Amino acid sequence: MSDPNAVLDDLRAEGEELDRLVGALSPGDWRLDTAAPGWTIAHQIAHLAWTDGAALLAVTDADAFAAEVEKAAASPGTFVDEGADAGARLEPGELLGRWRHGRARLREALDAAPAGARFPWYGPPMSTASMATGRLMETWAHGQDVWDALGRTREPTDRLRHVARIGVRARDFAFAVRGLAAPAEEFRVELTGPGGLWTYGPEDADQRVTGPALDFCLLVTQRIHRSDTAVRAHGPDADRWLDIAQAFAGPAGPGRAPKGA
């Protein structure tokens, strides 16, 4: 993905879709609980604003971002919640304005980044396209929590291909973050997206993952328990991966409980 323009356009569209949803909420709606323990809708948007700000630092001021990484390392179990809590205490209009302003500034910075640039992050360094993909993945995933809290269903779009791609590429990271050795061989991943079949990895791979792209994206962003998806593994290593898959940087997440648990 050497040309970042497509993912930058999709990142903007993903943000705008969520913006239309939360921009129409009442003040009380912002305090609705989401599936993330202790997080309201306000926390979800505050987290997006906070991580957009971190991404902007990574793109424009590597030294300042390094200082933020040190803060995160000093409190690995709480720094994400602390960032969300601070933003969630704001009035909805102010929080929404901050998120909008931060999205716009990040888009401008990514647009202006020189070809071949790489930026530090909490995981491996990111190219412009990778940074935009990561922000789209987070926007989509936290947006899902908002849609679910409101009891609404959104139609999947072809923008999910970015989430699916980062989920596939993060396979080895999901093993490493748990202190496990990653499988030596590539997997074949075949996902049915809104516009057709999306495939990754060698066609003749012994181990495979198949299923709906939406389910796979919900699984790798840990928005659903594996047992509640139609994603299937063929092979022991592929099966193990689906138990631990994550598309996001940082410590292994606890995931979601099965429906009805």
N, C-alpha and C positions, 0 to 999 in steps of 0.2 A: 504494500500500500504506500508507494512512494509519493503519490499526489494526494495531499491532505484535503484538497478542496471539497471532495465529495463528503468526507466524514465531517468536515467543519459545517457544511450546509445541513447535514443530518443532525449534528449536535444542536444547531440553532433551532431546527424544527422540533426536536425533542423537548428542548426547554420551553419553546413557545406553547406546545401542547399542554404541558403541565402548568404553565403560567395561566393559560385560559381557564384551567380547572380551579386553581387556588385563588385566582384573582376575583372569582365570583362568589367566594365563600363568605359567610357571615363571621363576625369575630368569634362567636361561639364554636363554629366549625373548626377553627384553627386549634382548639383545645381538645378535639376528639382524639382518643387513644388510637394508636396504630398497633400493628402486630409486633413491632420492636418493643420489648419491655421498657416502660418508663418514657417512651417517646410518643409525643402527640404529632399531629400534622405540622404544627409549628416547628417541632424538633427536626422533622424531615427536611423542611425547607431551610432551616437554619444550618443543618449539616451540609446541604448542597452549597449554600452561600459560603460557608467556612472552607470547604474543600476547593471551591472555585478560587477563593482567595489564596489558598496554599499553592494551587497550580499557577496562579498569576505570579507569585513570588518565585516559583521554580523556573518560570520562563524568563522573568525579567531581572531577578536578583538572587543568584545562586547562593551567595553568602548568607543572606537573610533567610533563605529557605533552609540552609544547613542548621541555622540556629533553631528553627522550628522542629527540625528532625531531632535535635538534641532534647528539646522539651518533650517530644513524644517518647523518646527512649527513656526519659526519666520517669514517666508515668504511663507505661504502655497499656495498662488496663483501664485508664480513665480519660486519656486526653481526647478521645473522640466524643465521649459523652459531655465532657466539659465544654467543648466547642459548640455542641448542639444546645446545651443548656443556656449558655450565654445568649445565643441568638433567639432562642425560644422565649426569653423574657421580654423581648421587644414587642411593641404593639404590632399587630399584623401588617398594617400599612407600611411601617418603617422596615420591617423584616422583608417584605415583598420588594420594597424599593432597593434595599441592599443587595438582594439576590439578583434583581434585574441589572443593577449597575455593575456588579461583579461579573455577571455573564458577558455583558457587553465589553468590558475591559479585557477579559480573558480572550474573547474572540478577536479583538483588535491585536492583542499581543501575539496570538498564534498566527494570524494573518500576516503579521510583519516579520515573523521568524525567518531567518535565512534558510535556504535549502540545505538539508543535511544536519541541521541543528539537533542537538540532543540535550535533554533537560534532566536534572536530578529528580528523584521521586522516592517514596517510601519503600518501593521495591526497586527493580532494575531501572536504569535511566530510560527516558522516553524520547522518541522522535516527536515531531509536531503531530503527525497522524496518530501515533500511539497515545499521546496525551489527550487529543480530542476524542479518541475512541474510549479511553478510560473515563472521561467526563461524561460522555454519552451513556456509557454503561451505568454509572452511578445515578445519573439523572433518571434513566429509565427504571432502575431498581427501586430507588427511593420514591419515585413517582408511583410505582406499583403499590407501595405501602399506603400512599395517599388514596389512590383509587379504591383499594380494598377497605380502608377505614370508612370511606363514604358509601360503601356498598354498591359501587358502580363497576361496570365492566368496560374496558377499552379494547378496541380492535387492534390486533397486532399489525405492525407494518414491516416493510422491508428494512427499516432501520435496525431491526433485530439482528440482521446479519453481522453488524459490528459487535454486538454483545456475544453472539455465538462464536465469532472468530476469536475474540479475546479469551473466551472460556476455553476454547480448544488450545490456544497458544499457552495458556496458564496451567496446562496439565502438570508439567514437571514441577512448577512452583507449588502446586497443591500438595504434592508429595513432600517436597523439600521443607515446607513450612511446618510439617508434622514430623520432621526428622526421618523420613522414609526415603528409600532409594527409588527413583523414578524408573519405570520400565524402560528397557533398552530400545525396544522397537516402537515404531509409530503405530498409531491406531487409525482405522478408517472410521470417520464420523459422517453419517448421512442423516440430515435433518430436513424435514418438510417445512419450508417457510411459506409465508403468504403468497410468494410469487413462484414457487416451485421447489425443487430439490437443491439443497446446499450440501456440498461434499468437501471433506478435508481429509488429507492423508492418502496413502497409496491404496489403490483399488483392491490390490491383492493381499492386504494386511490380514493377518490371522485373527486379530482382535478388533472388534467393531462396536460402535455405539450408534443406535438408530432411534428415531422417534420424532415427535413434533418439535420444531424449532422453539416455539414458545415455551414448552415444558423444559427443554434443555436450558434455555436462558433463565427461567425461574429457578432451576436447580443450581446452576453455577453461580448465581447471585444470592443463593441461599434464601430464596423467597418461598420455597415449597419443600416439603419432605420428599425424598426420592419415591417413597411408596405411593405418593399421590400423583405421580407422573406416568406418562406412557413411554418414557425413555427406557430403552432396553440395552443391556450390555451382553456381548457375546465374547466370552473369554474371561479368565480369572482376574487379570490385571485391569481390564476395562471395567469389570464389575467393582473392583476395589476403588477405582478412580471415581465412579459415580457416587460412592459413599462419602468422598472427601472433596469433591470438586469445588473450586472457588475461583471466581474471575477477578477478585479484588486483591490488592496488595495488603500486606499486614498480617497479623496473627490469624490463625485458623479460627473461623467463626463457629458458633455452636449450632447454626442451622435452625430450621423450624421443626416443630413437632408435627407428627402426622395429624391429619384432620381428625377431629373427634377425640384426640388424646387429652 
